[in-house]
Amino acid sequence: MGFGLQFKSDGTNKKEVNLRETLLKIIEEEPLIRNGFKNIRFLYEVRGFGLPMFDGKRQVSAERVLLVDDAASLIDPF
């Protein structure tokens, strides 16, 4: 399970967000999610990774070339 937030690449986000704490809070407090995870037991520490998200500026295709998935920054953080 995971989720993400889009951050500006220049680092000028207005508010710092701890994604790990936010994810754990959502699992504990959101009724629709809490019920599905009521017997959850983490096997590993919750970890996070920065993933590039497509912004429309990056070229993802050329003659005989097509970038897909992570290579094209076409990720789905959910």
C-alpha positions as CSV (number, residue, x, y, z in Angstrom):
1,M,0.0,0.0,0.0
2,G,1.2,3.5,-0.6
3,F,0.3,7.0,-1.5
4,G,2.0,10.2,-2.5
5,L,2.0,13.9,-2.9
6,Q,3.3,15.9,-5.7
7,F,6.2,18.1,-4.8
8,K,7.6,20.9,-6.8
9,S,11.0,19.9,-8.3
10,D,12.5,23.2,-7.3
11,G,11.9,22.5,-3.6
12,T,9.6,25.5,-3.0
13,N,6.8,23.6,-1.4
14,K,5.0,25.7,1.2
15,K,4.5,23.0,3.8
16,E,6.6,20.1,5.0
17,V,4.6,16.9,5.1
18,N,5.8,13.7,6.8
19,L,4.3,11.1,4.4
20,R,5.1,8.1,6.7
21,E,3.2,9.7,9.6
22,T,0.4,10.7,7.3
23,L,0.0,7.2,5.9
24,L,-0.1,5.7,9.4
25,K,-2.6,8.3,10.5
26,I,-4.9,7.5,7.5
27,I,-4.7,3.8,8.3
28,E,-5.7,4.4,11.9
29,E,-8.3,7.1,11.5
30,E,-10.0,7.0,8.0
31,P,-13.2,4.8,8.4
32,L,-13.1,3.4,4.9
33,I,-9.5,2.4,5.2
34,R,-9.3,1.6,8.9
35,N,-11.9,-1.2,8.5
36,G,-9.9,-2.9,5.8
37,F,-6.8,-2.8,7.9
38,K,-8.1,-3.5,11.3
39,N,-5.9,-6.6,11.7
40,I,-2.9,-5.1,10.0
41,R,0.6,-6.3,11.1
42,F,3.6,-4.6,9.4
43,L,6.3,-7.0,8.4
44,Y,8.7,-4.2,7.6
45,E,9.3,-0.6,8.6
46,V,7.2,1.8,6.5
47,R,9.6,3.3,3.9
48,G,9.2,5.9,1.2
49,F,10.9,6.7,-2.1
50,G,10.7,9.8,-4.3
51,L,9.3,8.9,-7.7
52,P,9.2,11.3,-10.7
53,M,5.7,12.3,-11.9
54,F,5.0,13.3,-15.4
55,D,4.6,17.0,-15.8
56,G,3.9,17.2,-19.6
57,K,7.3,18.7,-20.3
58,R,9.4,15.6,-20.7
59,Q,9.5,14.0,-24.2
60,V,8.5,10.3,-23.8
61,S,8.5,9.3,-27.5
62,A,10.7,9.6,-30.6
63,E,11.2,7.7,-33.8
64,R,11.1,4.0,-32.8
65,V,11.3,4.8,-29.0
66,L,8.5,5.0,-26.4
67,L,9.2,5.4,-22.7
68,V,6.5,3.8,-20.4
69,D,5.9,3.4,-16.7
70,D,8.6,4.7,-14.5
71,A,10.9,5.5,-17.4
72,A,8.4,8.0,-18.6
73,S,7.5,9.2,-15.1
74,L,4.1,7.7,-15.5
75,I,3.7,6.4,-12.0
76,D,0.5,5.9,-10.0
77,P,1.4,6.6,-6.3
78,F,-1.8,4.9,-5.2
